[in-house]
Amino acid sequence: MKLATYTYQERARIGQVNGDRLQATAWSDTMQHLIRRGITPSRTADSHALDQVKIEAPLRPPKIIAIGRNYAEHAAETGNAVPQAPLIFAKFPSSIIGQGEAITWREAITTQVDWEGELAVVIGKRGRNIAEEDAYNYVFGYTIANDVSARDLQLRTDTQWTRGKSLDTFCPLGPWIVTRDEIADPHDLHLKTTVNGEVMQDGHTGSMIFRIPTLIAYCSQMFTLEPGDLILTGTPPGVGEGRKPPVYLKDGDVVSVTIEGIGELSNPCRVLREE
């Protein structure tokens, strides 16, 4: 099942995506509350073409746990060793935007904005100290994330990553959530990122160093996982920072991340005027 949060006639709703149409559901609260309640929403008679509605970010998670350098070739392209354990950092939920919304920044803050297409895991129920063999029972579904990163802040100004990863609009998410039962193997998915139609990342989730059950088990040793939490599983090679010379996003660019079995998340880029 593909579940989307959308706005139609100024009302936010949850709908089920079927091809190029969206079937409204009877659920009147948010996606996070639906996940927390463990409810499968019933459909109503209302149906819309996808181009008739505004697709929003599918949910506002309690927390975003991101994993760095989880693909060996990405670690290598940025001149880093492969981590011996999952490398955890956080993104603020306030960085989330949805399909078609603009990634924005001010050049007084950053001039080196980069892309990172990633598979995102949506946690379905509360858990701590989860065993790897039980980990998939805690997964509600999967979506696409773009871990937009200000490389100058992340790597050359700050001594940690929070600011460079969490600027407003730096976590495009969506376009919807695909429930766990629809993805037979989350480590058998093609992932592609393009900028203005040019392929930048062309990877496969099977190349993750630490796989999803390991990430869930490891993270749950430190943090209680809550319904609606996100785990961003890392990015394959092909980021702008790893190119010679480096390539960064600029005003007017369009960055799109496609993951097999989920869909495409596309966002324009805009440099904000200084006030």
PyRosetta script that sets phi, psi and omega in degrees:
from pyrosetta import init, pose_from_sequence

init()
pose = pose_from_sequence("MKLATYTYQERARIGQVNGDRLQATAWSDTMQHLIRRGITPSRTADSHALDQVKIEAPLRPPKIIAIGRNYAEHAAETGNAVPQAPLIFAKFPSSIIGQGEAITWREAITTQVDWEGELAVVIGKRGRNIAEEDAYNYVFGYTIANDVSARDLQLRTDTQWTRGKSLDTFCPLGPWIVTRDEIADPHDLHLKTTVNGEVMQDGHTGSMIFRIPTLIAYCSQMFTLEPGDLILTGTPPGVGEGRKPPVYLKDGDVVSVTIEGIGELSNPCRVLREE")
pose.set_psi(1, 134.3)
pose.set_omega(1, 174.0)
pose.set_phi(2, -104.2)
pose.set_psi(2, 118.4)
pose.set_omega(2, -177.2)
pose.set_phi(3, -112.2)
pose.set_psi(3, 127.2)
pose.set_omega(3, -177.8)
pose.set_phi(4, -120.3)
pose.set_psi(4, 148.9)
pose.set_omega(4, 165.8)
pose.set_phi(5, -98.2)
pose.set_psi(5, 128.5)
pose.set_omega(5, -176.7)
pose.set_phi(6, -143.2)
pose.set_psi(6, 161.7)
pose.set_omega(6, 175.9)
pose.set_phi(7, -116.6)
pose.set_psi(7, 129.6)
pose.set_omega(7, 176.2)
pose.set_phi(8, -137.8)
pose.set_psi(8, 124.5)
pose.set_omega(8, -177.5)
pose.set_phi(9, 52.0)
pose.set_psi(9, 47.2)
pose.set_omega(9, 174.2)
pose.set_phi(10, 65.8)
pose.set_psi(10, 17.7)
pose.set_omega(10, 178.4)
pose.set_phi(11, -121.0)
pose.set_psi(11, 126.9)
pose.set_omega(11, 178.2)
pose.set_phi(12, -83.3)
pose.set_psi(12, 133.4)
pose.set_omega(12, -178.4)
pose.set_phi(13, -142.1)
pose.set_psi(13, 169.3)
pose.set_omega(13, 172.5)
pose.set_phi(14, -107.2)
pose.set_psi(14, 133.1)
pose.set_omega(14, -179.1)
pose.set_phi(15, -135.3)
pose.set_psi(15, 161.1)
pose.set_omega(15, 176.9)
pose.set_phi(16, -103.5)
pose.set_psi(16, 126.2)
pose.set_omega(16, -177.6)
pose.set_phi(17, -86.9)
pose.set_psi(17, 128.0)
pose.set_omega(17, 175.7)
pose.set_phi(18, -132.3)
pose.set_psi(18, 101.6)
pose.set_omega(18, -176.6)
pose.set_phi(19, 63.6)
pose.set_psi(19, -124.4)
pose.set_omega(19, -179.5)
pose.set_phi(20, -99.3)
pose.set_psi(20, 18.6)
pose.set_omega(20, 178.5)
pose.set_phi(21, -125.9)
pose.set_psi(21, 160.2)
pose.set_omega(21, -178.0)
pose.set_phi(22, -128.0)
pose.set_psi(22, 121.9)
pose.set_omega(22, -179.9)
pose.set_phi(23, -96.0)
pose.set_psi(23, 120.7)
pose.set_omega(23, 179.2)
pose.set_phi(24, -65.4)
pose.set_psi(24, 149.4)
pose.set_omega(24, 175.4)
pose.set_phi(25, -111.4)
pose.set_psi(25, 169.1)
pose.set_omega(25, -179.4)
pose.set_phi(26, -83.6)
pose.set_psi(26, -3.7)
pose.set_omega(26, -178.7)
pose.set_phi(27, -73.9)
pose.set_psi(27, 126.3)
pose.set_omega(27, -173.1)
pose.set_phi(28, -106.0)
pose.set_psi(28, -2.5)
pose.set_omega(28, -179.2)
pose.set_phi(29, -103.6)
pose.set_psi(29, -167.2)
pose.set_omega(29, -176.0)
pose.set_phi(30, -81.6)
pose.set_psi(30, 167.4)
pose.set_omega(30, 176.4)
pose.set_phi(31, -62.6)
pose.set_psi(31, -39.8)
pose.set_omega(31, -179.4)
pose.set_phi(32, -60.9)
pose.set_psi(32, -42.3)
pose.set_omega(32, 179.7)
pose.set_phi(33, -69.2)
pose.set_psi(33, -33.6)
pose.set_omega(33, 175.5)
pose.set_phi(34, -62.0)
pose.set_psi(34, -45.6)
pose.set_omega(34, 179.2)
pose.set_phi(35, -63.2)
pose.set_psi(35, -44.9)
pose.set_omega(35, -178.8)
pose.set_phi(36, -61.2)
pose.set_psi(36, -36.7)
pose.set_omega(36, -179.6)
pose.set_phi(37, -79.4)
pose.set_psi(37, -14.1)
pose.set_omega(37, -179.5)
pose.set_phi(38, 67.6)
pose.set_psi(38, 34.7)
pose.set_omega(38, -174.3)
pose.set_phi(39, -99.0)
pose.set_psi(39, 140.2)
pose.set_omega(39, 167.0)
pose.set_phi(40, -95.8)
pose.set_psi(40, 111.0)
pose.set_omega(40, -172.4)
pose.set_phi(41, -69.6)
pose.set_psi(41, 140.3)
pose.set_omega(41, 175.8)
pose.set_phi(42, -82.9)
pose.set_psi(42, 146.8)
pose.set_omega(42, -178.5)
pose.set_phi(43, -85.8)
pose.set_psi(43, 152.8)
pose.set_omega(43, 174.6)
pose.set_phi(44, -107.2)
pose.set_psi(44, -177.5)
pose.set_omega(44, 179.6)
pose.set_phi(45, -80.1)
pose.set_psi(45, -11.6)
pose.set_omega(45, -177.5)
pose.set_phi(46, -74.2)
pose.set_psi(46, 131.0)
pose.set_omega(46, -179.9)
pose.set_phi(47, -139.8)
pose.set_psi(47, 142.9)
pose.set_omega(47, -177.8)
pose.set_phi(48, -137.1)
pose.set_psi(48, 148.0)
pose.set_omega(48, 167.2)
pose.set_phi(49, -69.2)
pose.set_psi(49, 144.3)
pose.set_omega(49, -177.8)
pose.set_phi(50, -58.4)
pose.set_psi(50, -32.8)
pose.set_omega(50, -179.2)
pose.set_phi(51, -78.4)
pose.set_psi(51, -0.1)
pose.set_omega(51, 176.0)
pose.set_phi(52, -94.4)
pose.set_psi(52, -8.0)
pose.set_omega(52, -176.1)
pose.set_phi(53, -124.0)
pose.set_psi(53, 164.9)
pose.set_omega(53, 173.7)
pose.set_phi(54, -100.5)
pose.set_psi(54, 115.4)
pose.set_omega(54, 177.5)
pose.set_phi(55, -78.5)
pose.set_psi(55, 123.1)
pose.set_omega(55, -179.7)
pose.set_phi(56, -97.7)
pose.set_psi(56, 170.8)
pose.set_omega(56, 169.0)
pose.set_phi(57, -56.6)
pose.set_psi(57, 135.6)
pose.set_omega(57, -171.9)
pose.set_phi(58, -62.5)
pose.set_psi(58, -31.1)
pose.set_omega(58, 178.6)
pose.set_phi(59, -159.9)
pose.set_psi(59, 165.7)
pose.set_omega(59, 173.0)
pose.set_phi(60, -111.6)
pose.set_psi(60, 99.6)
pose.set_omega(60, -171.5)
pose.set_phi(61, -73.5)
pose.set_psi(61, 152.1)
pose.set_omega(61, 172.9)
pose.set_phi(62, -58.9)
pose.set_psi(62, -40.2)
pose.set_omega(62, 176.9)
pose.set_phi(63, -151.8)
pose.set_psi(63, 155.6)
pose.set_omega(63, 177.4)
pose.set_phi(64, -118.0)
pose.set_psi(64, 113.9)
pose.set_omega(64, 176.5)
pose.set_phi(65, -102.4)
pose.set_psi(65, 119.5)
pose.set_omega(65, -176.9)
pose.set_phi(66, -113.1)
pose.set_psi(66, 148.6)
pose.set_omega(66, -177.5)
pose.set_phi(67, -114.5)
pose.set_psi(67, 123.7)
pose.set_omega(67, -178.8)
pose.set_phi(68, -93.6)
pose.set_psi(68, 147.6)
pose.set_omega(68, 172.6)
pose.set_phi(69, 51.6)
pose.set_psi(69, 47.2)
pose.set_omega(69, -177.4)
pose.set_phi(70, -93.8)
pose.set_psi(70, 7.0)
pose.set_omega(70, 171.7)
pose.set_phi(71, -125.7)
pose.set_psi(71, 126.8)
pose.set_omega(71, -173.4)
pose.set_phi(72, -58.6)
pose.set_psi(72, -40.6)
pose.set_omega(72, -178.0)
pose.set_phi(73, -68.5)
pose.set_psi(73, -30.0)
pose.set_omega(73, 175.8)
pose.set_phi(74, -70.3)
pose.set_psi(74, -41.9)
pose.set_omega(74, 176.1)
pose.set_phi(75, -58.2)
pose.set_psi(75, -43.0)
pose.set_omega(75, -177.6)
pose.set_phi(76, -66.3)
pose.set_psi(76, -41.3)
pose.set_omega(76, -176.0)
pose.set_phi(77, -66.6)
pose.set_psi(77, -22.8)
pose.set_omega(77, 178.3)
pose.set_phi(78, -101.7)
pose.set_psi(78, 10.5)
pose.set_omega(78, 173.8)
pose.set_phi(79, 75.2)
pose.set_psi(79, 29.5)
pose.set_omega(79, -177.3)
pose.set_phi(80, -119.9)
pose.set_psi(80, 152.7)
pose.set_omega(80, 175.7)
pose.set_phi(81, -75.2)
pose.set_psi(81, 157.7)
pose.set_omega(81, 175.3)
pose.set_phi(82, -69.2)
pose.set_psi(82, 129.0)
pose.set_omega(82, -179.8)
pose.set_phi(83, -62.5)
pose.set_psi(83, 146.1)
pose.set_omega(83, 177.0)
pose.set_phi(84, -84.6)
pose.set_psi(84, -17.3)
pose.set_omega(84, 175.8)
pose.set_phi(85, -144.8)
pose.set_psi(85, 159.4)
pose.set_omega(85, 179.0)
pose.set_phi(86, -51.6)
pose.set_psi(86, 130.7)
pose.set_omega(86, 180.0)
pose.set_phi(87, -93.9)
pose.set_psi(87, 109.0)
pose.set_omega(87, -171.3)
pose.set_phi(88, -100.8)
pose.set_psi(88, 135.4)
pose.set_omega(88, 167.0)
pose.set_phi(89, -141.5)
pose.set_psi(89, 173.3)
pose.set_omega(89, -176.6)
pose.set_phi(90, -120.9)
pose.set_psi(90, 150.0)
pose.set_omega(90, 167.5)
pose.set_phi(91, -118.7)
pose.set_psi(91, 143.3)
pose.set_omega(91, 178.2)
pose.set_phi(92, -73.4)
pose.set_psi(92, 137.7)
pose.set_omega(92, 176.1)
pose.set_phi(93, -58.4)
pose.set_psi(93, -23.6)
pose.set_omega(93, 179.0)
pose.set_phi(94, -68.3)
pose.set_psi(94, -8.6)
pose.set_omega(94, 178.1)
pose.set_phi(95, -82.9)
pose.set_psi(95, -6.4)
pose.set_omega(95, -173.6)
pose.set_phi(96, -74.9)
pose.set_psi(96, 135.4)
pose.set_omega(96, 168.6)
pose.set_phi(97, -134.0)
pose.set_psi(97, 169.4)
pose.set_omega(97, -177.2)
pose.set_phi(98, -106.7)
pose.set_psi(98, -175.3)
pose.set_omega(98, 178.5)
pose.set_phi(99, -53.8)
pose.set_psi(99, 129.1)
pose.set_omega(99, 175.5)
pose.set_phi(100, 81.4)
pose.set_psi(100, -9.5)
pose.set_omega(100, 178.1)
pose.set_phi(101, -78.4)
pose.set_psi(101, 153.1)
pose.set_omega(101, -172.6)
pose.set_phi(102, -83.6)
pose.set_psi(102, 134.5)
pose.set_omega(102, 165.8)
pose.set_phi(103, -79.0)
pose.set_psi(103, 123.2)
pose.set_omega(103, -174.1)
pose.set_phi(104, -128.3)
pose.set_psi(104, 153.2)
pose.set_omega(104, 174.4)
pose.set_phi(105, -159.8)
pose.set_psi(105, 161.7)
pose.set_omega(105, 174.3)
pose.set_phi(106, -106.0)
pose.set_psi(106, 135.3)
pose.set_omega(106, -176.7)
pose.set_phi(107, -70.0)
pose.set_psi(107, -15.6)
pose.set_omega(107, 173.3)
pose.set_phi(108, -71.2)
pose.set_psi(108, -18.4)
pose.set_omega(108, -180.0)
pose.set_phi(109, -100.8)
pose.set_psi(109, -45.9)
pose.set_omega(109, -179.2)
pose.set_phi(110, -150.1)
pose.set_psi(110, 146.7)
pose.set_omega(110, 173.6)
pose.set_phi(111, -127.7)
pose.set_psi(111, 8.9)
pose.set_omega(111, -176.1)
pose.set_phi(112, -129.9)
pose.set_psi(112, 70.7)
pose.set_omega(112, -176.0)
pose.set_phi(113, -93.9)
pose.set_psi(113, 127.9)
pose.set_omega(113, -171.7)
pose.set_phi(114, -123.0)
pose.set_psi(114, 163.8)
pose.set_omega(114, -180.0)
pose.set_phi(115, -107.6)
pose.set_psi(115, 152.6)
pose.set_omega(115, 171.6)
pose.set_phi(116, -151.1)
pose.set_psi(116, 96.9)
pose.set_omega(116, 177.1)
pose.set_phi(117, -73.4)
pose.set_psi(117, 134.1)
pose.set_omega(117, -174.1)
pose.set_phi(118, -145.9)
pose.set_psi(118, 149.4)
pose.set_omega(118, 167.1)
pose.set_phi(119, -80.0)
pose.set_psi(119, 128.8)
pose.set_omega(119, 179.3)
pose.set_phi(120, -111.0)
pose.set_psi(120, 133.5)
pose.set_omega(120, 177.9)
pose.set_phi(121, -97.7)
pose.set_psi(121, 130.0)
pose.set_omega(121, 177.5)
pose.set_phi(122, -100.7)
pose.set_psi(122, 119.2)
pose.set_omega(122, -179.1)
pose.set_phi(123, -74.9)
pose.set_psi(123, 138.6)
pose.set_omega(123, -173.9)
pose.set_phi(124, -104.6)
pose.set_psi(124, -21.8)
pose.set_omega(124, 179.6)
pose.set_phi(125, -152.2)
pose.set_psi(125, 160.2)
pose.set_omega(125, -175.4)
pose.set_phi(126, -68.8)
pose.set_psi(126, 137.7)
pose.set_omega(126, 179.4)
pose.set_phi(127, -161.7)
pose.set_psi(127, 148.9)
pose.set_omega(127, 174.1)
pose.set_phi(128, -141.2)
pose.set_psi(128, 145.9)
pose.set_omega(128, -177.8)
pose.set_phi(129, 52.5)
pose.set_psi(129, 50.3)
pose.set_omega(129, -178.0)
pose.set_phi(130, -77.4)
pose.set_psi(130, 135.0)
pose.set_omega(130, 175.7)
pose.set_phi(131, -76.2)
pose.set_psi(131, 144.9)
pose.set_omega(131, 179.8)
pose.set_phi(132, -56.0)
pose.set_psi(132, -40.8)
pose.set_omega(132, -176.7)
pose.set_phi(133, -69.2)
pose.set_psi(133, -13.5)
pose.set_omega(133, 180.0)
pose.set_phi(134, -107.5)
pose.set_psi(134, 1.4)
pose.set_omega(134, -168.1)
pose.set_phi(135, -62.8)
pose.set_psi(135, -40.7)
pose.set_omega(135, -176.3)
pose.set_phi(136, -65.4)
pose.set_psi(136, -21.0)
pose.set_omega(136, 176.1)
pose.set_phi(137, -67.5)
pose.set_psi(137, -13.0)
pose.set_omega(137, 179.3)
pose.set_phi(138, -100.9)
pose.set_psi(138, 4.3)
pose.set_omega(138, -179.6)
pose.set_phi(139, -96.2)
pose.set_psi(139, 126.1)
pose.set_omega(139, 172.9)
pose.set_phi(140, -84.0)
pose.set_psi(140, -42.7)
pose.set_omega(140, -178.9)
pose.set_phi(141, 179.3)
pose.set_psi(141, -162.9)
pose.set_omega(141, -173.4)
pose.set_phi(142, -136.6)
pose.set_psi(142, 150.1)
pose.set_omega(142, 174.3)
pose.set_phi(143, -147.3)
pose.set_psi(143, -176.7)
pose.set_omega(143, -178.4)
pose.set_phi(144, -107.1)
pose.set_psi(144, 138.6)
pose.set_omega(144, 173.9)
pose.set_phi(145, -129.3)
pose.set_psi(145, 150.0)
pose.set_omega(145, 170.5)
pose.set_phi(146, -117.0)
pose.set_psi(146, 106.7)
pose.set_omega(146, -178.8)
pose.set_phi(147, -81.1)
pose.set_psi(147, 72.7)
pose.set_omega(147, -179.1)
pose.set_phi(148, -61.0)
pose.set_psi(148, 137.4)
pose.set_omega(148, -170.6)
pose.set_phi(149, -137.2)
pose.set_psi(149, 130.0)
pose.set_omega(149, 172.4)
pose.set_phi(150, -86.4)
pose.set_psi(150, 98.7)
pose.set_omega(150, -171.1)
pose.set_phi(151, -66.3)
pose.set_psi(151, -33.4)
pose.set_omega(151, 178.6)
pose.set_phi(152, -63.9)
pose.set_psi(152, -41.6)
pose.set_omega(152, 178.0)
pose.set_phi(153, -71.2)
pose.set_psi(153, -45.9)
pose.set_omega(153, -175.0)
pose.set_phi(154, -64.5)
pose.set_psi(154, -44.5)
pose.set_omega(154, -167.8)
pose.set_phi(155, -107.8)
pose.set_psi(155, -23.2)
pose.set_omega(155, -170.8)
pose.set_phi(156, -123.9)
pose.set_psi(156, -13.3)
pose.set_omega(156, -179.3)
pose.set_phi(157, -112.2)
pose.set_psi(157, -52.2)
pose.set_omega(157, -177.2)
pose.set_phi(158, -91.7)
pose.set_psi(158, 161.4)
pose.set_omega(158, 176.5)
pose.set_phi(159, -97.3)
pose.set_psi(159, 1.8)
pose.set_omega(159, 174.3)
pose.set_phi(160, -145.4)
pose.set_psi(160, 174.8)
pose.set_omega(160, -164.7)
pose.set_phi(161, -100.0)
pose.set_psi(161, -6.4)
pose.set_omega(161, -167.7)
pose.set_phi(162, -57.2)
pose.set_psi(162, -50.1)
pose.set_omega(162, -176.3)
pose.set_phi(163, -64.7)
pose.set_psi(163, -47.0)
pose.set_omega(163, -176.5)
pose.set_phi(164, -65.4)
pose.set_psi(164, -19.9)
pose.set_omega(164, -178.9)
pose.set_phi(165, -100.7)
pose.set_psi(165, -11.6)
pose.set_omega(165, -167.0)
pose.set_phi(166, -121.2)
pose.set_psi(166, 12.7)
pose.set_omega(166, 175.7)
pose.set_phi(167, -58.0)
pose.set_psi(167, 150.7)
pose.set_omega(167, 177.4)
pose.set_phi(168, -51.6)
pose.set_psi(168, 136.3)
pose.set_omega(168, 179.0)
pose.set_phi(169, 79.1)
pose.set_psi(169, 5.0)
pose.set_omega(169, -173.7)
pose.set_phi(170, -90.3)
pose.set_psi(170, 18.6)
pose.set_omega(170, 172.4)
pose.set_phi(171, -141.4)
pose.set_psi(171, 71.1)
pose.set_omega(171, 169.9)
pose.set_phi(172, -57.1)
pose.set_psi(172, 138.4)
pose.set_omega(172, -173.9)
pose.set_phi(173, -142.9)
pose.set_psi(173, 137.6)
pose.set_omega(173, 175.5)
pose.set_phi(174, 136.8)
pose.set_psi(174, -151.7)
pose.set_omega(174, -0.8)
pose.set_phi(175, -75.4)
pose.set_psi(175, -13.6)
pose.set_omega(175, 179.2)
pose.set_phi(176, -155.3)
pose.set_psi(176, 177.2)
pose.set_omega(176, 176.4)
pose.set_phi(177, -103.9)
pose.set_psi(177, 131.0)
pose.set_omega(177, 172.6)
pose.set_phi(178, -100.0)
pose.set_psi(178, 122.7)
pose.set_omega(178, -175.7)
pose.set_phi(179, -66.8)
pose.set_psi(179, 155.1)
pose.set_omega(179, -171.9)
pose.set_phi(180, -53.4)
pose.set_psi(180, -38.4)
pose.set_omega(180, -176.4)
pose.set_phi(181, -66.6)
pose.set_psi(181, -17.2)
pose.set_omega(181, -178.8)
pose.set_phi(182, -84.7)
pose.set_psi(182, -17.0)
pose.set_omega(182, -178.4)
pose.set_phi(183, -110.9)
pose.set_psi(183, 102.9)
pose.set_omega(183, -175.7)
pose.set_phi(184, -62.9)
pose.set_psi(184, -40.7)
pose.set_omega(184, -179.1)
pose.set_phi(185, -145.0)
pose.set_psi(185, 106.0)
pose.set_omega(185, -178.8)
pose.set_phi(186, -68.1)
pose.set_psi(186, -7.1)
pose.set_omega(186, 176.6)
pose.set_phi(187, -102.0)
pose.set_psi(187, 23.1)
pose.set_omega(187, 176.5)
pose.set_phi(188, -134.6)
pose.set_psi(188, 49.2)
pose.set_omega(188, -176.1)
pose.set_phi(189, -125.8)
pose.set_psi(189, 135.5)
pose.set_omega(189, 174.9)
pose.set_phi(190, -80.8)
pose.set_psi(190, 135.0)
pose.set_omega(190, 179.2)
pose.set_phi(191, -124.5)
pose.set_psi(191, 130.5)
pose.set_omega(191, -179.2)
pose.set_phi(192, -136.8)
pose.set_psi(192, 136.3)
pose.set_omega(192, 174.0)
pose.set_phi(193, -120.4)
pose.set_psi(193, 132.2)
pose.set_omega(193, 175.8)
pose.set_phi(194, -122.6)
pose.set_psi(194, 151.5)
pose.set_omega(194, 170.9)
pose.set_phi(195, -123.9)
pose.set_psi(195, 117.1)
pose.set_omega(195, -176.0)
pose.set_phi(196, 54.2)
pose.set_psi(196, 36.5)
pose.set_omega(196, 177.1)
pose.set_phi(197, 86.4)
pose.set_psi(197, -10.5)
pose.set_omega(197, 179.1)
pose.set_phi(198, -87.5)
pose.set_psi(198, 128.8)
pose.set_omega(198, -178.3)
pose.set_phi(199, -70.6)
pose.set_psi(199, 123.6)
pose.set_omega(199, 178.2)
pose.set_phi(200, -107.3)
pose.set_psi(200, -43.0)
pose.set_omega(200, 177.9)
pose.set_phi(201, -120.7)
pose.set_psi(201, 133.3)
pose.set_omega(201, 179.3)
pose.set_phi(202, -140.4)
pose.set_psi(202, 86.6)
pose.set_omega(202, -170.1)
pose.set_phi(203, -127.1)
pose.set_psi(203, -174.0)
pose.set_omega(203, -176.9)
pose.set_phi(204, -144.1)
pose.set_psi(204, 133.9)
pose.set_omega(204, -176.5)
pose.set_phi(205, -67.3)
pose.set_psi(205, -14.0)
pose.set_omega(205, 175.1)
pose.set_phi(206, -68.2)
pose.set_psi(206, -11.4)
pose.set_omega(206, -179.0)
pose.set_phi(207, -90.1)
pose.set_psi(207, 3.9)
pose.set_omega(207, 176.5)
pose.set_phi(208, -58.8)
pose.set_psi(208, 139.9)
pose.set_omega(208, 174.4)
pose.set_phi(209, -71.9)
pose.set_psi(209, -53.1)
pose.set_omega(209, 178.1)
pose.set_phi(210, -106.8)
pose.set_psi(210, 118.2)
pose.set_omega(210, -175.1)
pose.set_phi(211, -81.8)
pose.set_psi(211, 170.0)
pose.set_omega(211, -171.2)
pose.set_phi(212, -57.1)
pose.set_psi(212, -46.1)
pose.set_omega(212, 178.2)
pose.set_phi(213, -59.3)
pose.set_psi(213, -37.8)
pose.set_omega(213, 177.5)
pose.set_phi(214, -65.8)
pose.set_psi(214, -42.7)
pose.set_omega(214, 179.9)
pose.set_phi(215, -63.0)
pose.set_psi(215, -44.4)
pose.set_omega(215, -179.7)
pose.set_phi(216, -63.6)
pose.set_psi(216, -46.9)
pose.set_omega(216, -179.7)
pose.set_phi(217, -62.1)
pose.set_psi(217, -44.9)
pose.set_omega(217, -177.3)
pose.set_phi(218, -65.1)
pose.set_psi(218, -50.6)
pose.set_omega(218, -178.7)
pose.set_phi(219, -61.1)
pose.set_psi(219, -37.7)
pose.set_omega(219, -176.2)
pose.set_phi(220, -71.5)
pose.set_psi(220, -11.4)
pose.set_omega(220, 172.8)
pose.set_phi(221, -72.3)
pose.set_psi(221, -27.2)
pose.set_omega(221, -176.4)
pose.set_phi(222, -103.5)
pose.set_psi(222, -36.5)
pose.set_omega(222, -174.3)
pose.set_phi(223, -129.4)
pose.set_psi(223, 137.3)
pose.set_omega(223, 170.4)
pose.set_phi(224, -68.1)
pose.set_psi(224, 124.4)
pose.set_omega(224, 177.2)
pose.set_phi(225, -84.2)
pose.set_psi(225, 133.2)
pose.set_omega(225, -175.7)
pose.set_phi(226, -115.0)
pose.set_psi(226, 152.7)
pose.set_omega(226, 175.9)
pose.set_phi(227, -54.6)
pose.set_psi(227, 129.2)
pose.set_omega(227, -179.2)
pose.set_phi(228, 94.3)
pose.set_psi(228, -11.5)
pose.set_omega(228, 174.6)
pose.set_phi(229, -60.4)
pose.set_psi(229, 151.5)
pose.set_omega(229, 176.3)
pose.set_phi(230, -113.1)
pose.set_psi(230, 140.0)
pose.set_omega(230, 166.0)
pose.set_phi(231, -116.8)
pose.set_psi(231, 115.3)
pose.set_omega(231, 175.4)
pose.set_phi(232, -87.8)
pose.set_psi(232, 122.2)
pose.set_omega(232, -163.7)
pose.set_phi(233, -90.2)
pose.set_psi(233, 7.8)
pose.set_omega(233, 178.9)
pose.set_phi(234, 101.4)
pose.set_psi(234, 167.1)
pose.set_omega(234, -173.7)
pose.set_phi(235, -121.1)
pose.set_psi(235, 142.9)
pose.set_omega(235, 174.9)
pose.set_phi(236, -74.5)
pose.set_psi(236, 174.7)
pose.set_omega(236, -179.7)
pose.set_phi(237, -66.1)
pose.set_psi(237, 161.6)
pose.set_omega(237, 178.0)
pose.set_phi(238, 117.7)
pose.set_psi(238, 11.0)
pose.set_omega(238, 179.1)
pose.set_phi(239, -73.8)
pose.set_psi(239, 160.4)
pose.set_omega(239, -178.4)
pose.set_phi(240, -63.4)
pose.set_psi(240, -36.1)
pose.set_omega(240, -179.4)
pose.set_phi(241, -61.4)
pose.set_psi(241, -29.3)
pose.set_omega(241, -176.4)
pose.set_phi(242, -85.7)
pose.set_psi(242, -3.1)
pose.set_omega(242, -178.4)
pose.set_phi(243, -86.7)
pose.set_psi(243, 158.3)
pose.set_omega(243, -178.8)
pose.set_phi(244, -124.1)
pose.set_psi(244, 105.1)
pose.set_omega(244, -1.1)
pose.set_phi(245, -76.0)
pose.set_psi(245, 164.7)
pose.set_omega(245, 178.9)
pose.set_phi(246, -58.9)
pose.set_psi(246, 149.7)
pose.set_omega(246, 178.1)
pose.set_phi(247, -123.5)
pose.set_psi(247, 130.9)
pose.set_omega(247, 180.0)
pose.set_phi(248, -124.2)
pose.set_psi(248, 158.9)
pose.set_omega(248, 179.0)
pose.set_phi(249, -67.0)
pose.set_psi(249, 149.4)
pose.set_omega(249, 179.6)
pose.set_phi(250, -135.9)
pose.set_psi(250, 168.2)
pose.set_omega(250, -179.3)
pose.set_phi(251, -55.2)
pose.set_psi(251, 130.4)
pose.set_omega(251, 178.3)
pose.set_phi(252, 93.0)
pose.set_psi(252, -11.8)
pose.set_omega(252, 177.1)
pose.set_phi(253, -66.2)
pose.set_psi(253, 155.8)
pose.set_omega(253, 172.5)
pose.set_phi(254, -125.3)
pose.set_psi(254, 121.8)
pose.set_omega(254, -179.9)
pose.set_phi(255, -111.1)
pose.set_psi(255, 131.4)
pose.set_omega(255, -176.5)
pose.set_phi(256, -130.0)
pose.set_psi(256, 135.9)
pose.set_omega(256, 177.0)
pose.set_phi(257, -119.3)
pose.set_psi(257, 127.2)
pose.set_omega(257, 179.0)
pose.set_phi(258, -119.4)
pose.set_psi(258, 131.4)
pose.set_omega(258, 173.8)
pose.set_phi(259, -126.0)
pose.set_psi(259, 128.3)
pose.set_omega(259, 179.9)
pose.set_phi(260, -52.7)
pose.set_psi(260, 132.8)
pose.set_omega(260, 178.1)
pose.set_phi(261, 83.8)
pose.set_psi(261, -8.0)
pose.set_omega(261, 179.5)
pose.set_phi(262, -115.6)
pose.set_psi(262, -61.3)
pose.set_omega(262, -179.7)
pose.set_phi(263, 149.3)
pose.set_psi(263, -153.2)
pose.set_omega(263, -178.2)
pose.set_phi(264, -127.6)
pose.set_psi(264, 135.1)
pose.set_omega(264, 175.6)
pose.set_phi(265, -113.9)
pose.set_psi(265, 117.6)
pose.set_omega(265, -173.9)
pose.set_phi(266, -127.9)
pose.set_psi(266, 135.1)
pose.set_omega(266, -177.1)
pose.set_phi(267, -143.1)
pose.set_psi(267, 133.1)
pose.set_omega(267, 172.6)
pose.set_phi(268, -77.1)
pose.set_psi(268, 163.8)
pose.set_omega(268, 178.9)
pose.set_phi(269, -117.0)
pose.set_psi(269, 141.6)
pose.set_omega(269, -179.9)
pose.set_phi(270, -143.7)
pose.set_psi(270, 126.5)
pose.set_omega(270, 173.6)
pose.set_phi(271, -84.8)
pose.set_psi(271, 127.3)
pose.set_omega(271, -177.8)
pose.set_phi(272, -82.2)
pose.set_psi(272, 145.1)
pose.set_omega(272, 175.8)
pose.set_phi(273, -70.3)
pose.set_psi(273, 144.7)
pose.set_omega(273, 175.5)
pose.set_phi(274, -72.7)
pose.set_psi(274, 137.7)
pose.set_omega(274, -179.1)
pose.set_phi(275, -95.2)
pose.dump_pdb("model.pdb")
